[in-house]
């Protein structure tokens, strides 16, 4: 895995650090976290894409700045993916 993939992932987690207790990481990054940090087996490099799947409950308590504001200030752009309330939002950079 290119190190810049991992650096981008860790940077995103750092941006959202105040919310990590209410965020569930999903998708292709789960095997990396499982092998590298839970099993301490860094010899495994699961294949993944650059996207980061983060899941939250419908109601996320605001801690300081909102998740939306943190991502916008970090240069992410939102794309609304549903008409639900609240909507599913995809942030990209």
C-alpha positions, 0 to 999 in steps of 0.5 A: 500500500502506498504510504500516502494512502495511509497518511491520508487515512490517518490525517482524516482521523486526526481531523475528526479526532474529537468524534472518534468515539462516535465514528465506526470505520468501515470498508477496506480500511478495517482489515488494515486496522485489524491486522496492524493495530489489533493483531500487531501483524504488519506483514499483512497489507490488505488491498484497499481503495483510497476512499474512507467509509465512516459511519455515524448514528443519525444524531451525532452530538456536536463537540466544538466544531461540527463534523461538517465544519471540520471537513470543510475547513480541511478542504473536503467538499460535500456531495449530497447522496440522498434526500433523507433527513439528515441526508447521506453526505459524501465528502471528497478531496 
